[in-house]
Amino acid sequence: MGIFKIEGGISLKGEITPQGAKNEALQILCAVLLTPEKVIINNIPDIIDINKLITLLGNLGVKIQKNGSGSYTFQADEVNIQYLETEAFKKEGGSLRGSIMIVGPLLARFGKGYIPKPGGDKIGRRRLDTHFEGFINLGAKFRYNREDHFYGVEAPKGLKGAAMLLDEASVTGTANIVMAAVLAKGKTTVYNAACEPYLQQLCKMLNSMGAKITGVGSNLLTIEGVESLGGCEHKILPDMIEIGSWIGLAAMTKSEITIKDVSWDNLGLIPNTFRKLGITLERRGDDIFIPAHVDGYEVKTDIDGSILTIADAPWPGFTPDLLSIVLVVATQAKGDILIHQKMFESRLFFVDKLIDMGAKIMLCDPHRAVVMGHDFKSQLKATTMSSPDIRAGISLLIAALSAKGTSIIQNIEQIDRGYERIDERLRAIGANIVRA
């Protein structure tokens, strides 16, 4: 198992370009199963979770050609649907949470889709009810093998459009239902649909393939089913979670960093949320410039003087994937802040590692933590720690880069699942980080 060895307390400087968005790529890659024609996808991040999904598609019989860095051609004209019933698939599909999104396309095109209980981050319960209730609304029959934790949906006579109100605005659930509905007979309406940029990208891609989806960007999607879809070429957006990570890194290490080609129009509340922490960031074209915060940064209060609360919410609210970054950045701010993680009950448990480094954090319950900032008057101390999940892992890495001394981060495979060649890219802007 790999480790990162980090010498902290060094100011960085330079430009960094965000990778393609992991959460968009997981959806887009599953959508190639909807057509027998060629689909070209560009800006695919070279990370563990995405590479696992590409391997899974190959084992399903999808023809895959690498065109260059981050660019692939996929053709699903000879899909081996029987692979879904093999022991190899049960093992492979269960190692990746994003694999759940192959079910919608397979159900729509081949009349059945199976999946083992997906793995992924251990950040709390992540229900799949929204996915399967949507498929049932479209006419599929559902079954679940409790012994093998194996889910299945079947619709041998095809799917039929339906009106549905989702019980939660699940991003992956919405994506799965939309991919099933594009080939269903008749009209489907999905209310309380997720509407974040990566879901919008999926809908735009499907429309370019011949789908008829309206309401894109809202929480009410209307899908007119079509007989078949064709090929297309699609480019994945830059990863907003990585962009937020670099903003936090720049502030914590008092570094002057330019983040290139961020797609500002798709960042939502992210820039202003970091500004609430007192972080200065400037828009320069489509780049973000963060100056060195040599005098630190001060947390703003609410209008009435109350402690600032930052909470996650479905888009266009603040993404839960960046709350871990906000929390670690707040440890060196001037002022106090309440972090409210509403969606996952285990995501804040990594704060014990920050407390070991000297951070002042009070974990109120599994969902809330109060952070009392040091204002850089007491530097975090280096330590040895283990990465519990992708986002906590990058937060601990940022803490280590700002800490005094040499830190060791274990279980870095969790970080590699979501961040492409992160050690190389950090060294390019001056970080002292070694993979061992």
C-alpha positions as CSV (number, residue, x, y, z in Angstrom):
1,M,0.0,0.0,0.0
2,G,1.5,3.4,-1.1
3,I,2.2,6.4,1.0
4,F,2.9,10.1,0.5
5,K,5.8,11.7,2.4
6,I,5.3,15.4,2.6
7,E,7.5,18.2,3.8
8,G,5.1,20.9,4.8
9,G,5.3,24.6,5.4
10,I,6.5,25.5,1.9
11,S,4.8,28.2,-0.2
12,L,4.0,27.2,-3.7
13,K,3.7,29.1,-6.9
14,G,2.6,28.5,-10.5
15,E,-0.2,27.3,-12.7
16,I,-2.2,24.2,-12.3
17,T,-4.8,22.8,-14.8
18,P,-7.8,20.9,-13.3
19,Q,-8.4,17.4,-14.6
20,G,-11.6,16.3,-16.3
21,A,-14.5,15.9,-13.9
22,K,-14.7,12.5,-12.3
23,N,-18.4,12.7,-11.5
24,E,-19.3,13.6,-15.0
25,A,-17.0,11.0,-16.6
26,L,-18.8,8.2,-14.6
27,Q,-22.1,9.2,-16.1
28,I,-20.8,9.9,-19.6
29,L,-18.9,6.6,-19.9
30,C,-22.1,4.6,-18.9
31,A,-24.0,6.4,-21.6
32,V,-21.9,4.8,-24.4
33,L,-23.9,1.6,-23.8
34,L,-27.0,3.3,-25.3
35,T,-25.8,3.1,-28.9
36,P,-24.0,0.7,-31.2
37,E,-22.3,3.6,-32.9
38,K,-19.0,5.2,-32.0
39,V,-18.8,7.7,-29.2
40,I,-15.7,9.8,-28.7
41,I,-15.1,11.3,-25.2
42,N,-12.4,13.8,-24.5
43,N,-10.8,15.1,-21.2
44,I,-11.3,11.8,-19.4
45,P,-9.3,11.9,-16.1
46,D,-6.7,9.2,-15.7
47,I,-7.7,8.0,-12.2
48,I,-8.5,4.7,-10.5
49,D,-12.3,4.9,-10.4
50,I,-12.5,5.9,-14.1
51,N,-10.0,3.3,-15.3
52,K,-12.0,0.6,-13.4
53,L,-15.2,1.6,-15.2
54,I,-13.4,1.6,-18.6
55,T,-12.1,-1.9,-17.8
56,L,-15.7,-3.0,-16.9
57,L,-17.0,-1.6,-20.2
58,G,-14.3,-3.6,-22.0
59,N,-15.3,-6.8,-20.2
60,L,-18.9,-6.1,-21.3
61,G,-17.7,-6.3,-24.9
62,V,-17.4,-2.5,-25.6
63,K,-14.7,-1.8,-28.1
64,I,-12.3,0.8,-26.7
65,Q,-9.6,2.7,-28.5
66,K,-7.3,5.3,-26.9
67,N,-6.8,8.2,-29.2
68,G,-4.4,10.2,-27.0
69,S,-4.2,11.7,-23.5
70,G,-7.7,11.7,-22.0
71,S,-9.4,10.8,-25.3
72,Y,-11.1,7.5,-26.1
73,T,-13.4,6.1,-28.7
74,F,-16.1,3.6,-27.5
75,Q,-18.3,1.4,-29.6
76,A,-20.9,-0.8,-27.9
77,D,-22.0,-2.8,-31.0
78,E,-21.3,-6.2,-29.6
79,V,-22.2,-6.1,-25.9
80,N,-22.0,-9.4,-24.0
81,I,-25.0,-9.1,-21.8
82,Q,-24.3,-12.5,-20.3
83,Y,-21.2,-11.1,-18.6
84,L,-23.6,-9.5,-16.0
85,E,-24.4,-13.0,-14.6
86,T,-20.8,-14.1,-14.0
87,E,-18.9,-14.2,-10.8
88,A,-16.2,-12.0,-12.3
89,F,-18.8,-9.2,-12.8
90,K,-20.1,-9.6,-9.3
91,K,-16.6,-8.9,-8.0
92,E,-15.7,-6.2,-10.5
93,G,-19.0,-4.3,-10.4
94,G,-19.0,-4.3,-6.6
95,S,-15.7,-2.5,-6.3
96,L,-16.9,0.8,-7.9
97,R,-19.9,2.9,-6.9
98,G,-20.3,4.5,-10.3
99,S,-21.0,1.1,-11.8
100,I,-24.6,1.5,-10.7
101,M,-25.1,3.7,-13.7
102,I,-24.6,1.0,-16.3
103,V,-28.0,-0.4,-15.2
104,G,-30.2,2.3,-16.8
105,P,-28.6,2.1,-20.3
106,L,-28.5,-1.7,-20.3
107,L,-32.2,-1.9,-19.2
108,A,-33.2,0.5,-21.9
109,R,-31.3,-1.1,-24.7
110,F,-31.3,-4.8,-23.8
111,G,-34.3,-5.2,-21.5
112,K,-32.3,-6.1,-18.4
113,G,-29.6,-4.8,-16.1
114,Y,-27.9,-6.3,-13.0
115,I,-25.4,-4.9,-10.5
116,P,-23.9,-6.1,-7.2
117,K,-24.1,-3.8,-4.3
118,P,-21.6,-1.0,-5.3
119,G,-18.6,-0.1,-3.2
120,G,-16.8,3.2,-3.0
121,D,-16.2,5.6,-0.1
122,K,-17.1,4.7,3.4
123,I,-18.8,7.9,4.2
124,G,-22.1,6.6,5.4
125,R,-25.2,5.0,3.9
126,R,-25.8,5.7,0.2
127,R,-29.2,4.4,-0.7
128,L,-30.1,3.1,-4.2
129,D,-33.9,3.3,-3.8
130,T,-34.2,6.3,-6.1
131,H,-32.6,4.4,-9.0
132,F,-34.8,1.3,-8.8
133,E,-38.0,3.1,-8.0
134,G,-37.5,5.1,-11.2
135,F,-36.9,1.9,-13.2
136,I,-40.1,0.4,-11.7
137,N,-42.1,3.5,-12.7
138,L,-40.9,2.9,-16.2
139,G,-42.3,-0.7,-16.1
140,A,-39.3,-2.7,-15.1
141,K,-39.6,-5.7,-12.6
142,F,-37.2,-5.5,-9.7
143,R,-35.5,-8.3,-7.8
144,Y,-32.9,-8.4,-5.1
145,N,-30.8,-11.4,-3.9
146,R,-30.0,-10.7,-0.3
147,E,-27.6,-13.5,-0.1
148,D,-25.3,-12.1,-2.8
149,H,-26.4,-8.5,-2.4
150,F,-27.2,-8.6,-6.1
151,Y,-29.8,-6.2,-7.7
152,G,-31.6,-6.8,-11.0
153,V,-34.2,-5.1,-13.2
154,E,-35.9,-6.6,-16.2
155,A,-38.2,-5.3,-18.9
156,P,-38.3,-7.8,-21.7
157,K,-41.2,-5.9,-23.5
158,G,-39.4,-2.6,-23.2
159,L,-39.9,0.4,-21.0
160,K,-42.8,2.9,-21.0
161,G,-42.7,6.6,-20.2
162,A,-44.1,7.7,-16.9
163,A,-44.5,10.7,-14.7
164,M,-42.5,10.5,-11.5
165,L,-41.5,12.6,-8.5
166,L,-38.1,11.5,-7.1
167,D,-37.9,11.0,-3.3
168,E,-34.5,12.8,-3.4
169,A,-32.6,14.8,-6.0
170,S,-30.0,12.1,-6.5
171,V,-27.4,12.9,-9.1
172,T,-26.6,9.3,-10.0
173,G,-30.3,8.3,-9.6
174,T,-31.4,11.0,-12.0
175,A,-28.7,10.1,-14.5
176,N,-29.7,6.4,-14.4
177,I,-33.4,7.2,-14.9
178,V,-32.8,9.6,-17.7
179,M,-30.6,7.1,-19.6
180,A,-33.3,4.5,-19.2
181,A,-36.1,6.9,-20.3
182,V,-34.5,8.1,-23.5
183,L,-35.3,4.8,-25.2
184,A,-38.6,4.2,-23.5
185,K,-41.9,4.4,-25.4
186,G,-43.7,7.7,-24.8
187,K,-43.1,10.7,-22.5
188,T,-41.3,10.6,-19.1
189,T,-41.3,13.5,-16.7
190,V,-38.9,13.5,-13.8
191,Y,-39.6,16.0,-11.1
192,N,-37.2,16.8,-8.2
193,A,-34.4,15.8,-10.7
194,A,-30.8,16.7,-9.9
195,C,-29.7,19.6,-12.1
196,E,-26.0,20.0,-11.4
197,P,-23.7,20.8,-14.3
198,Y,-22.5,17.2,-14.8
199,L,-26.1,16.0,-15.2
200,Q,-26.7,18.9,-17.6
201,Q,-23.6,17.7,-19.6
202,L,-25.1,14.1,-19.7
203,C,-28.4,15.5,-21.1
204,K,-26.6,17.6,-23.7
205,M,-24.6,14.6,-24.8
206,L,-27.7,12.4,-25.1
207,N,-29.5,15.1,-27.1
208,S,-26.6,15.3,-29.5
209,M,-27.0,11.5,-29.9
210,G,-30.7,12.0,-30.9
211,A,-32.5,12.0,-27.5
212,K,-35.3,14.5,-26.8
213,I,-34.7,15.9,-23.3
214,T,-36.1,19.3,-22.3
215,G,-35.8,21.2,-19.0
216,V,-32.1,20.7,-18.8
217,G,-30.7,22.7,-15.9
218,S,-34.0,22.7,-14.0
219,N,-35.5,20.1,-11.6
220,L,-38.2,19.1,-14.0
221,L,-37.0,17.0,-17.0
222,T,-39.2,15.9,-19.8
223,I,-38.0,13.1,-22.0
224,E,-39.7,12.0,-25.2
225,G,-38.6,8.4,-25.9
226,V,-36.9,7.7,-29.3
227,E,-36.3,4.4,-31.1
228,S,-32.5,4.6,-31.1
229,L,-29.5,6.8,-30.5
230,G,-26.4,7.5,-32.6
231,G,-22.8,8.4,-32.0
232,C,-21.3,11.7,-30.9
233,E,-18.2,13.5,-29.6
234,H,-18.2,14.9,-26.1
235,K,-15.8,16.9,-23.9
236,I,-15.9,16.5,-20.2
237,L,-15.9,19.7,-18.0
238,P,-13.0,20.5,-15.6
239,D,-13.5,19.0,-12.2
240,M,-15.1,21.5,-9.8
241,I,-14.1,19.5,-6.8
242,E,-10.4,19.6,-7.8
243,I,-10.7,23.4,-8.5
244,G,-12.1,23.9,-4.9
245,S,-9.2,21.7,-3.6
246,W,-6.6,24.0,-5.3
247,I,-8.3,27.1,-3.9
248,G,-8.1,25.6,-0.4
249,L,-4.5,24.5,-1.0
250,A,-3.4,28.0,-2.1
251,A,-4.9,29.7,1.0
252,M,-3.6,27.1,3.5
253,T,0.0,27.3,2.2
254,K,0.0,31.1,1.5
255,S,0.7,30.4,-2.1
256,E,0.2,32.3,-5.3
257,I,-1.5,30.0,-7.7
258,T,-3.4,30.3,-11.0
259,I,-6.0,27.6,-11.8
260,K,-6.4,27.4,-15.5
261,D,-9.6,26.9,-17.6
262,V,-12.0,26.4,-14.8
263,S,-15.3,26.9,-16.7
264,W,-16.4,29.7,-14.3
265,D,-20.0,29.5,-15.5
266,N,-20.3,26.0,-14.0
267,L,-18.8,26.7,-10.6
268,G,-22.0,27.9,-8.9
269,L,-21.5,28.9,-5.3
270,I,-17.9,27.6,-5.0
271,P,-16.0,30.9,-5.5
272,N,-18.3,32.9,-3.2
273,T,-18.2,30.2,-0.5
274,F,-14.4,30.4,-0.3
275,R,-14.7,34.2,-0.3
276,K,-16.9,33.8,2.9
277,L,-13.8,32.3,4.5
278,G,-11.9,35.5,3.7
279,I,-10.0,34.0,0.7
280,T,-9.2,36.4,-2.2
281,L,-9.7,35.0,-5.6
282,E,-9.9,36.8,-8.9
283,R,-11.5,35.9,-12.2
284,R,-9.0,36.3,-15.1
285,G,-10.7,35.2,-18.2
286,D,-11.6,31.6,-17.5
287,D,-8.9,31.3,-14.9
288,I,-8.9,31.7,-11.1
289,F,-6.0,33.7,-9.6
290,I,-5.3,33.3,-5.9
291,P,-2.7,35.6,-4.4
292,A,-0.5,34.6,-1.5
293,H,-2.4,35.2,1.7
294,V,0.6,36.4,3.7
295,D,-1.6,38.1,6.3
296,G,-4.0,35.1,6.5
297,Y,-7.8,35.3,5.9
298,E,-10.7,36.2,8.1
299,V,-14.1,34.4,8.2
300,K,-17.1,36.6,7.5
301,T,-20.0,36.4,9.9
302,D,-23.7,36.4,8.9
303,I,-25.4,39.8,8.6
304,D,-26.6,39.8,12.2
305,G,-23.1,38.8,13.5
306,S,-23.9,35.1,13.9
307,I,-21.3,32.5,13.4
308,L,-20.9,31.6,9.7
309,T,-22.5,28.2,8.8
310,I,-21.5,26.4,5.6
311,A,-23.8,23.5,4.7
312,D,-24.1,21.2,1.7
313,A,-27.3,21.1,-0.5
314,P,-28.3,19.7,-3.9
315,W,-27.2,21.9,-6.8
316,P,-27.3,24.9,-7.0
317,G,-26.4,24.6,-3.3
318,F,-22.8,24.0,-2.2
319,T,-21.5,20.6,-3.1
320,P,-20.9,18.1,-0.2
321,D,-17.7,17.0,-1.8
322,L,-16.0,20.3,-0.9
323,L,-17.1,20.5,2.8
324,S,-14.0,18.5,3.9
325,I,-11.8,21.1,2.1
326,V,-13.7,24.0,3.6
327,L,-13.2,22.5,7.1
328,V,-9.5,22.1,6.8
329,V,-9.0,25.6,5.4
330,A,-11.1,27.0,8.3
331,T,-8.5,25.5,10.8
332,Q,-6.1,28.4,9.9
333,A,-8.7,31.2,9.4
334,K,-9.3,34.1,11.7
335,G,-12.7,33.4,13.3
336,D,-15.0,30.5,13.9
337,I,-17.3,28.5,11.5
338,L,-19.9,25.8,11.8
339,I,-19.7,23.0,9.1
340,H,-23.0,21.2,8.6
341,Q,-22.6,18.0,6.5
342,K,-26.2,17.0,5.9
343,M,-25.9,14.2,3.4
344,F,-23.4,11.6,4.8
345,E,-23.2,10.6,8.4
346,S,-19.5,9.5,8.4
347,R,-17.8,12.1,6.3
348,L,-16.6,14.3,9.3
349,F,-15.0,11.5,11.2
350,F,-11.6,12.4,9.7
351,V,-11.4,15.5,11.9
352,D,-9.7,13.5,14.7
353,K,-6.6,13.4,12.5
354,L,-6.7,17.2,12.2
355,I,-7.1,17.5,16.0
356,D,-4.0,15.4,16.3
357,M,-2.2,18.0,14.2
358,G,-3.3,20.7,16.6
359,A,-6.5,22.0,14.9
360,K,-9.2,23.3,17.2
361,I,-12.3,21.4,16.1
362,M,-15.4,20.4,18.1
363,L,-17.3,17.5,16.5
364,C,-20.9,18.2,17.7
365,D,-22.4,15.0,16.2
366,P,-21.9,13.0,13.0
367,H,-23.1,15.9,10.8
368,R,-21.8,19.1,12.5
369,A,-18.4,20.4,13.5
370,V,-17.4,23.8,14.9
371,V,-13.9,24.9,13.7
372,M,-12.1,27.6,15.7
373,G,-9.4,29.1,13.5
374,H,-5.8,29.6,14.5
375,D,-5.2,32.6,12.2
376,F,-1.8,31.0,11.5
377,K,-0.6,31.8,15.0
378,S,-0.3,28.2,15.8
379,Q,0.9,26.1,12.8
380,L,-0.4,22.6,12.3
381,K,2.0,19.8,13.3
382,A,3.2,17.1,11.0
383,T,2.0,13.5,11.7
384,T,1.3,10.1,10.3
385,M,-2.3,9.5,9.1
386,S,-4.4,7.4,6.8
387,S,-6.8,8.5,4.1
388,P,-10.3,7.2,4.8
389,D,-11.9,8.4,1.5
390,I,-11.2,10.6,-1.5
391,R,-12.2,14.0,-0.2
392,A,-10.9,13.5,3.4
393,G,-7.7,12.3,1.8
394,I,-7.1,15.5,-0.2
395,S,-8.1,17.5,2.9
396,L,-5.4,15.7,4.9
397,L,-2.9,16.3,2.1
398,I,-3.6,20.0,2.2
399,A,-3.2,20.0,5.9
400,A,0.1,18.2,5.6
401,L,1.4,20.6,3.0
402,S,0.7,23.5,5.4
403,A,2.0,21.8,8.5
404,K,5.4,22.2,10.1
405,G,7.6,19.1,9.6
406,T,7.3,15.8,7.6
407,S,4.0,14.1,7.4
408,I,3.1,10.6,6.1
409,I,-0.2,9.8,4.5
410,Q,-1.1,6.1,4.2
411,N,-3.8,4.5,2.0
412,I,-3.2,7.0,-0.8
413,E,-5.1,4.7,-3.2
414,Q,-8.1,6.5,-1.9
415,I,-6.7,9.9,-3.1
416,D,-5.6,8.3,-6.4
417,R,-9.3,7.2,-7.0
418,G,-10.2,10.8,-7.6
419,Y,-7.1,12.9,-8.3
420,E,-4.8,12.4,-11.3
421,R,-1.0,12.2,-10.7
422,I,-1.5,14.6,-7.8
423,D,2.1,14.2,-6.5
424,E,3.6,15.1,-9.9
425,R,1.3,18.1,-10.4
426,L,2.0,19.4,-6.9
427,R,5.8,19.0,-7.4
428,A,5.5,21.1,-10.5
429,I,4.4,24.1,-8.4
430,G,7.0,23.6,-5.7
431,A,5.6,21.1,-3.3
432,N,7.9,18.6,-1.5
433,I,5.9,15.4,-1.9
434,V,7.2,11.9,-2.6
435,R,5.3,8.8,-3.4
436,A,6.7,5.6,-1.8
